[in-house]
Each structure stands twice: as C-alpha cells, then as structure tokens.
Amino acid sequence: MRSLMLLAAAVGCAADPNIWPLPRQYTNGTVTVTVDPGLSFTGTQSADLTMAYGRYKEQLFPHTGAQAGSLKSCQVTVADGSAKLVLGADESYTLDVSATGCKITAKTQFGAYHAMETLSQLVVFNFDSDAYVVKDTPWSITDSPRFEHREVLLDTSRHFQPIASLKNIITSFTYAKINTIHWHIVDKQSFPYGSPTYPKLAKMGAYSNFERYSQQDVKDVVEYARQRGVRVVVEIDTPGHAASWCKGHPEICPSPTCLMPLNPATNATFDLIKGLFKDVQDATIDGIFHIGGDEVDTLCWRLSSSVSEWLRQHNMTPDQGYEYFVGRVTDIVLDLGMIPTAWDELWTHFGTKLDKKTIIHQWHNGTIAKEATAAGYRVVWSSEPTWYLDHLQYTWQVLYQGDPCVGLTDAECSLVIGGGGEMWGETVDSSDIQNTIWPKMAAIAERLWSDKSVTSIDEATPRIRYFRCLLNRR
C-alpha cells in the first residue's frame, strides 16, 4: 500500500487526482484507463439510488464533446438501497476500478453515495486527448468513517440563509463526506422558523417577512439533505439565546426589559416549548434534538420579582432553577421519543444529574469529553476556538491537528460519536459563507472520517490543495 503523497508530488491545481478524505484502505497500480462519458450505473436500483446516479453522472462529466472511453459501466451492489437515514447508518463501501470494469459494493445507499464521490475524484478530464481518464489503476478501495456523526453547524439566526444557499452548502458537504447539518435555526437575534402552532414567533421575531422558513421549507431542506445522505439535527436553544421569542410571546419572558433566560415560573413557557419542539419533529426525520442550554445568565430571573419569588417559594437558587428548566426541557424531548443533545455547560453545571441519554456537545477546551465519557455519556466534540469556522485566524493546518479522542482511552473514545466545524453566523451571509466554511472544513472532515493514524500535515498538503481546486471547479 502506497501513500497518497506519492501520487501527487506536485502541488497546486495541476496536481494529479487525489482522494479527500483519505480512504481507510486502498491499493493502486500504474495503468491509465479511459472512461466513457456515457458511463452507466448498473445493478441495484431504488428511487434514492436512481437520483444519485443522475447527480454523479453530471458531476463526473462536466465537459461536453469528450471522446468515448473503454470503461462504460459501473456495477453497483447495495444490500439495502432504501435504508433509513439515522445516526449510525452504515456508510461503508468498496470501490474497484480497473481496465476491465468498475464495481461498487455497499450495505446502504449512503455508502454507495460515498463510493460515487470517491470515483468522481478519481475521474479527470485530459484536455490533450479530450477524454476522461482514471490514472493509476487498478484501484481497490475499502472505506468507512471513523466517526458516525460529522457535522457543520449552520446558524441562520444571526444572518438569514436562503433555502438555495442551504441546499448549495448541503451539496458541498457530500464532497468531503460530511453527513450532518446541525441547524442552529433560531437565536436571540431572530426567529426565522415558522412554527405552525405558534406563528407569532416568526411573524414578530424574524428580521423581515421574507427572512423566514415555512414548515414546508424545513421539510424541503430535510428531504434534499436526506437524498444526499445528510442528516438534519435542529437546535432550538433554551433557556438562553431566546430574546427573539419575546416579541411574539412576551408572556414566557421574565420582563419586557429583561428578556432571557426564558421564564421558568410559568407553565406557559413549557407548553410553548413542547408545541414548538413537536412542530420541529413533524418537519424533520432525525431522532436527535439539540436543546442548546449554553451561556445562561440568570440575572433577569434575579431582577424579576415574580421569578425570584417563585424561586424562593420552591427553595431554589437561580442555578437550581436552571437545572429545573433543563430537566423539564429534556423530559419534553424524551417524551417526544427523541434524544437530547446539549452544549457542555449542562455537564459542567449538573454532571451526572443529567439523563443518561443526553449527548454532551463539547465546545470549551478542557476535560469535558473525558469526564462525560468516563461517566458513560456520549459526546460530540467541536472544540473552540480551532473547530469554530468563524475564527478566521486559524489555518487548516491548525484544524487538522484537532482530534475528538485526544487524551481518551479506547473505551471512552467509543462514546464519542463525532464532531464538526461550527459556522456561527455573526459575520457571514449567503455571499461569503461557502468560502468561510471551505476549504478549512476539509481538514475537520478528514479527521472525522479517516483513520486516527492519518495526521501528517505534510502528506495532507498536496491532497488538500488539489481538493481546494476541485471545490472551485464544482
């Protein structure tokens, strides 16, 4: 088995084709094979696979008038071509390309998508011969991800992202085998989600009438993502980061002048949260729901005479009120049959008091992942500042050195379901979000997909340079 470094001694956009992220296992040869632009995918058929075949044929052959090639078909064998998209869905695949044929095998259509993506990175257009070719065949690739959850957080509250922008970003995820959009859909700045049960939240809380998402918009994004093997995990942050809720429903806030955290002293707050979460569940298909829970300053509770009196009557400190609030929200999610995920403040405040099903999302540096996994909790790792994509001062090389399992035992690492890059929206809109996510996100994508031994920046450099050029072409 040879290093991909040997395949691309040159750097820059003229480098030979490379694969990103690096497959788990592969061998290759020295023979160049021509590929027919009429290449057909034969074998397993399903509605999802048929759409994927069409997408990848378009992606494989962007140039018209190419010469006919010797490789005319690719045999695809998928055990379940209509598998449900859930956390832990099998994404493994094998890909074999030689002068005698092309074969893809996978357990689900999601693995087949990844195989076709890898194939699309191997096929290049030779301008001298007007032919599509695969160099260095025969290729034999066996691949699967290191982590099952590989996300990009998209924040549509600080700056609204139109549906077209979201779809373009989701499409780009597939190039690096990212499989989750963590949709931070609302925050204190704006509330663009149009809840059918509580329409005033968006009507009053969105930036404008056209910077909103209908229920059907969310369903459309979820289906678009599903067709590409990308999960959509929605975050509705509570009890902090919720000032925008108060414009439509002031009754759930501490006072007209001190808006958050949301009011724990009235059941109206939890009734609204329950209905809102149910609306989100009806528009999505994932079994995980992110409840936020971060950066909660209880000052407004202490300044509100009604909330402070309620806390006194229940013998609670403000921090205990925070615990009470989180407990009720967690119960709402569990009662809906979903799994709660929360930012790591919940762990630092409440530790093992949290329901054991809760997934801890680490964003602070420190030992939270080790502590939580040692106690049997699952973890998502997105350590600030390096895996925060809005921190522009960090290069891809810095991001590439991050590892969700640093300092963890193998047993603890087995409870880390993955991680991701967090694209907070304070400084980006649809005009620059893609070039803020990419190409740095590619570094995170490889750390989450490839084997833990793949850590060399020197060996990754020619491949990520090639990948950057591939992104420009697409």
C-alpha positions in Angstrom: 0.0 0.0 0.0 1.5 3.3 -1.0 1.0 6.7 0.4 -1.2 9.2 -1.5 1.8 11.5 -1.1 3.5 9.6 -3.8 0.5 10.2 -6.1 0.8 13.9 -6.0 4.4 15.2 -5.8 3.3 18.3 -7.5 1.3 21.0 -5.7 -1.3 23.4 -6.8 -4.2 22.9 -9.2 -2.3 20.9 -11.7 -1.6 18.1 -9.2 -2.6 14.5 -10.1 -6.0 13.4 -8.7 -6.2 12.7 -5.0 -8.9 11.5 -2.7 -10.3 13.5 0.2 -10.9 12.4 2.8 -8.2 9.7 2.7 -9.8 6.2 2.5 -9.3 3.7 5.2 -7.6 1.2 2.9 -6.6 1.2 -0.7 -4.2 -0.2 -3.3 -3.5 1.1 -6.8 -1.4 0.5 -9.9 0.1 2.4 -12.8 -2.3 2.0 -15.7 -4.5 4.8 -17.1 -8.0 3.8 -18.2 -10.3 6.0 -20.3 -13.9 6.5 -19.1 -16.8 6.8 -21.4 -18.9 9.9 -20.8 -22.0 7.8 -21.2 -21.0 5.7 -18.2 -24.0 3.9 -16.7 -24.5 2.7 -13.2 -26.0 -0.8 -13.3 -27.1 -3.2 -10.6 -29.1 -2.2 -7.6 -31.9 0.2 -8.3 -34.0 2.3 -5.9 -35.6 5.7 -6.0 -32.7 7.2 -4.0 -30.0 5.5 -6.0 -31.6 6.5 -9.3 -31.4 10.1 -8.3 -27.8 9.7 -7.1 -26.8 8.0 -10.4 -28.1 11.1 -12.2 -26.3 13.5 -9.9 -23.0 11.8 -10.1 -23.1 11.4 -13.9 -23.5 15.1 -14.1 -20.7 15.7 -11.6 -18.4 13.1 -13.3 -18.7 14.6 -16.8 -18.8 18.4 -16.8 -17.2 18.7 -20.3 -19.1 18.1 -23.5 -17.7 16.5 -26.6 -15.4 14.1 -24.9 -14.1 11.0 -26.7 -15.6 7.6 -26.0 -13.8 5.6 -23.4 -13.2 1.9 -22.6 -14.9 2.0 -19.1 -18.6 2.1 -20.0 -20.4 1.0 -16.9 -20.1 0.6 -13.1 -21.7 -2.3 -11.3 -23.4 -1.2 -8.1 -24.4 -3.7 -5.5 -26.2 -2.4 -2.4 -27.8 -4.6 0.2 -30.4 -2.0 1.2 -30.9 0.8 -1.3 -33.7 2.4 0.7 -32.2 2.4 4.2 -33.4 5.0 6.7 -31.0 7.8 7.5 -30.3 7.7 11.2 -27.3 8.2 13.4 -25.1 5.1 12.9 -26.4 4.2 9.4 -23.8 2.1 7.6 -21.7 4.3 5.3 -19.0 1.7 4.4 -18.2 0.9 0.7 -15.8 -0.8 -1.6 -14.7 0.6 -4.9 -12.7 -1.2 -7.6 -11.7 0.4 -10.8 -9.6 -1.3 -13.5 -9.3 -1.7 -17.2 -11.9 -4.5 -17.1 -14.6 -2.7 -15.1 -15.8 -0.7 -12.2 -17.6 -2.2 -9.1 -19.2 -0.6 -6.1 -20.5 -2.5 -3.1 -22.2 -1.1 0.0 -24.6 -2.1 2.7 -26.8 1.0 2.2 -27.3 3.7 -0.4 -25.3 6.1 1.8 -22.2 4.0 1.4 -22.8 3.9 -2.4 -23.0 7.8 -2.4 -19.6 7.9 -0.8 -18.2 5.4 -3.3 -19.5 7.5 -6.2 -18.0 10.6 -4.7 -14.6 8.9 -4.4 -15.0 7.7 -8.0 -15.8 11.3 -9.1 -12.5 12.4 -7.5 -10.5 9.8 -9.5 -12.0 10.6 -12.9 -10.4 13.6 -14.6 -10.6 15.2 -18.0 -7.5 15.1 -20.2 -7.6 18.2 -22.3 -4.9 16.9 -24.6 -6.9 13.8 -25.6 -10.4 15.2 -25.0 -11.0 12.1 -22.9 -12.0 11.3 -19.3 -9.5 9.0 -17.6 -8.7 7.3 -14.3 -5.0 7.2 -13.6 -3.0 4.6 -11.6 -5.5 1.8 -12.0 -6.3 -0.8 -10.8 -7.8 0.9 -7.7 -9.1 -1.2 -4.9 -10.6 0.8 -2.0 -12.2 -0.3 1.2 -13.6 2.6 3.2 -15.7 3.6 6.2 -15.8 6.5 8.6 -14.0 6.7 11.9 -16.9 8.6 13.5 -20.6 8.3 12.7 -21.5 12.0 13.3 -19.7 14.5 11.1 -21.4 17.9 11.2 -21.3 21.5 10.2 -23.3 23.9 12.3 -25.2 26.4 10.3 -26.5 29.5 12.2 -29.5 31.0 10.4 -30.4 33.5 13.1 -27.5 35.9 13.2 -27.6 36.1 9.4 -30.5 34.5 7.5 -29.5 31.9 4.9 -32.0 31.4 2.0 -33.1 27.9 1.1 -31.0 28.0 -2.1 -27.9 28.8 0.0 -28.6 25.9 2.4 -29.0 23.5 -0.4 -25.8 24.6 -2.0 -24.0 24.1 1.3 -25.5 20.7 1.8 -24.4 19.6 -1.7 -20.8 20.7 -0.8 -20.9 18.5 2.3 -21.0 15.4 0.1 -17.7 16.3 -1.5 -15.9 15.7 1.9 -18.3 13.0 3.2 -19.9 15.3 5.8 -23.1 13.7 6.9 -24.9 16.1 9.3 -26.1 19.7 9.2 -26.5 21.0 12.8 -29.2 23.6 12.1 -29.0 26.4 14.7 -32.2 27.7 13.3 -33.1 30.5 15.8 -31.3 32.6 18.4 -31.8 35.8 20.3 -31.2 38.0 17.2 -34.1 36.5 15.1 -36.6 33.7 15.0 -37.0 32.7 11.3 -38.7 29.3 11.9 -42.4 29.4 11.1 -43.9 27.2 13.8 -47.5 26.2 12.7 -48.6 26.1 16.3 -47.0 29.4 17.3 -46.8 31.5 14.1 -46.3 34.8 16.0 -42.7 33.6 16.9 -41.6 34.1 13.3 -44.1 36.8 12.4 -42.8 39.0 15.1 -39.3 37.6 15.7 -37.9 37.2 12.2 -35.8 40.0 10.7 -38.3 40.6 8.0 -41.3 38.9 6.3 -39.1 37.3 3.6 -36.4 36.1 6.0 -38.4 33.2 7.3 -38.8 29.5 6.8 -42.2 27.9 6.5 -42.8 24.4 7.8 -42.7 23.1 4.2 -39.3 24.9 3.6 -37.8 22.9 6.5 -39.3 19.7 5.2 -37.8 20.5 1.8 -34.4 21.1 3.2 -34.6 17.9 5.2 -35.6 15.8 2.2 -32.9 17.5 0.0 -30.3 16.6 2.6 -31.7 13.0 3.1 -31.4 12.3 -0.6 -27.7 13.1 -0.3 -27.1 11.1 2.9 -27.0 14.2 5.2 -28.9 14.2 8.5 -30.5 17.4 9.7 -30.3 18.0 13.5 -32.2 21.1 14.6 -31.2 23.1 17.6 -33.7 25.3 19.5 -31.5 26.9 22.2 -33.1 27.3 25.6 -33.4 28.9 28.1 -30.8 31.4 27.0 -30.3 32.8 23.5 -34.1 33.3 23.3 -34.8 37.1 23.3 -36.4 36.9 19.9 -39.1 34.7 21.3 -40.4 37.5 23.5 -41.5 39.7 20.5 -44.3 37.3 19.7 -44.8 35.7 23.2 -43.8 38.2 25.9 -45.6 36.0 28.5 -42.8 33.5 28.5 -40.1 36.0 29.3 -39.1 37.4 32.7 -40.0 41.0 31.9 -40.4 43.4 29.0 -37.0 44.9 29.6 -35.0 41.7 30.7 -35.9 39.0 28.2 -33.8 35.9 28.9 -33.4 33.2 30.1 -37.0 32.2 29.4 -39.4 32.3 32.4 -39.3 29.1 34.4 -42.1 30.2 36.7 -45.0 29.7 34.3 -46.2 26.5 32.6 -46.9 28.7 29.5 -43.2 28.6 28.8 -43.0 24.8 28.8 -46.3 24.4 26.9 -44.9 26.6 24.1 -41.6 24.7 24.1 -43.4 21.4 23.8 -45.6 22.6 20.9 -42.6 24.2 19.2 -40.5 21.1 19.5 -43.3 18.9 18.2 -43.6 21.2 15.2 -39.9 20.7 14.5 -40.2 17.0 14.9 -43.0 16.9 12.4 -40.8 18.7 9.9 -37.7 16.6 10.4 -36.8 12.9 10.5 -33.8 12.7 12.8 -34.0 11.2 16.3 -31.7 13.7 17.9 -32.8 17.2 19.0 -30.3 19.8 20.2 -31.7 21.8 23.2 -28.7 24.3 23.5 -28.6 25.2 27.1 -25.4 27.3 26.9 -24.4 30.7 28.2 -27.2 31.1 30.6 -27.0 34.2 32.8 -29.7 34.1 35.4 -29.6 37.9 36.1 -33.0 38.5 34.6 -34.5 35.9 36.9 -33.0 37.7 39.9 -34.2 41.1 38.7 -37.8 39.8 38.1 -39.8 40.0 41.3 -42.2 37.2 40.1 -39.4 34.8 39.0 -37.3 35.5 42.1 -40.4 35.0 44.3 -41.2 31.7 42.5 -37.6 30.5 43.1 -37.9 31.4 46.8 -41.2 29.5 47.1 -39.6 26.5 45.6 -36.4 26.8 47.7 -34.3 27.1 44.6 -31.2 29.1 43.8 -31.1 30.6 40.3 -28.7 27.8 39.4 -31.2 25.2 40.7 -33.8 27.0 38.6 -31.6 26.5 35.6 -31.4 22.8 36.4 -35.1 22.6 36.8 -35.6 24.3 33.4 -33.2 22.0 31.7 -34.8 19.0 33.3 -38.2 19.9 32.0 -37.0 20.6 28.5 -35.1 17.3 28.5 -38.2 15.5 29.5 -40.1 17.1 26.7 -37.6 15.8 24.2 -37.6 12.3 25.7 -41.4 12.3 25.7 -41.3 13.0 22.0 -39.2 9.9 21.6 -36.1 11.9 20.7 -32.6 12.0 22.2 -31.5 15.4 23.7 -28.1 16.9 22.8 -26.9 19.9 24.8 -23.9 22.2 25.0 -21.3 21.3 27.6 -22.4 23.9 30.2 -25.0 21.4 31.2 -22.3 18.9 32.0 -20.2 21.5 34.0 -23.3 22.6 35.9 -25.1 19.3 36.5 -22.8 16.4 35.6 -24.4 13.0 36.2 -27.7 14.6 37.2 -28.4 14.7 33.5 -30.5 12.0 32.0 -28.0 9.3 30.7 -29.4 9.5 27.2 -28.2 13.1 26.9 -25.4 13.7 24.4 -22.9 16.3 25.6 -21.7 18.7 22.9 -18.2 19.9 24.0 -17.2 23.3 22.8 -15.0 24.5 25.6 -11.4 23.3 25.8 -10.7 21.1 28.7 -11.5 17.7 30.1 -15.3 17.7 29.5 -15.2 14.9 26.9 -13.1 12.7 29.1 -15.2 13.3 32.2 -18.5 12.8 30.4 -17.4 9.6 28.5 -15.9 8.2 31.7 -19.3 8.6 33.3 -20.9 6.8 30.3 -22.3 9.7 28.4 -22.0 10.2 24.6 -20.1 13.2 23.3 -19.9 15.4 20.2 -16.6 17.3 20.0 -16.4 20.8 18.4 -13.7 22.4 20.5 -13.4 26.2 20.4 -11.5 28.1 19.0 -9.9 25.8 16.5 -13.0 24.0 15.2 -15.1 27.2 15.1 -15.1 28.1 11.4 -15.8 31.8 12.1 -12.3 32.1 13.8 -10.6 33.1 10.6 -7.2 33.4 12.1 -6.8 29.6 12.3 -5.5 27.8 9.2 -6.5 24.4 8.0 -3.2 23.0 9.5 -4.3 24.1 13.0 -7.7 22.5 12.5 -6.1 19.3 11.2 -4.3 18.8 14.5 -7.6 18.5 16.4 -8.8 15.1 17.5 -12.1 14.3 19.4 -10.4 11.5 21.3 -7.3 13.3 22.4 -6.4 12.1 25.9 -9.2 9.5 26.0 -9.0 5.7 26.4 -10.3 3.5 23.7 -13.4 2.8 25.8 -14.0 6.5 26.3 -13.4 7.2 22.7 -16.1 4.7 21.7 -18.6 7.0 23.3 -17.5 10.0 21.2 -20.0 9.8 18.3 -18.1 12.5 16.3 -17.8 16.2 16.0 -17.7 19.0 13.5 -17.0 22.6 12.4 -19.3 25.3 13.8 -20.2 28.1 11.3 -21.6 30.8 13.6 -23.3 33.4 11.6 -22.4 36.8 13.1 -20.0 37.7 10.2 -21.3 35.6 7.2 -24.3 35.7 4.9 -25.0 33.8 1.7 -22.4 35.9 -0.1 -19.4 34.5 1.8 -20.5 31.5 3.8 -19.1 28.9 1.4 -15.6 30.4 1.3 -15.7 30.7 5.1 -16.6 27.0 5.5 -14.2 25.8 2.8 -11.5 24.7 2.4 -10.8 24.7 6.2 -13.7 22.3 6.9 -12.0 19.7 4.7 -9.3 19.4 7.5 -12.0 18.6 10.1 -13.8 16.2 7.6 -10.7 14.1 7.2 -10.0 14.0 11.0 -13.6 12.7 11.4 -13.5 10.2 8.5 -10.0 8.8 8.1 -8.1 6.5 10.4 -6.7 8.1 13.6 -3.2 7.4 12.3 -3.7 9.9 9.4 -2.2 13.0 11.0 0.6 14.2 8.7 0.2 17.8 7.6 3.0 17.3 5.1 1.3 14.3 3.4 -2.1 16.0 3.5 -0.9 19.3 1.9 -0.9 18.3 -1.8 -4.2 16.5 -1.4 -6.0 19.4 0.3 -4.5 21.8 -2.4 -6.0 19.5 -5.0 -9.3 19.3 -3.1 -9.5 23.1 -2.9 -9.2 23.3 -6.7 -11.9 20.6 -7.0 -14.2 22.7 -4.9 -13.5 25.7 -7.2 -14.4 23.6 -10.3 -17.6 22.4 -8.7 
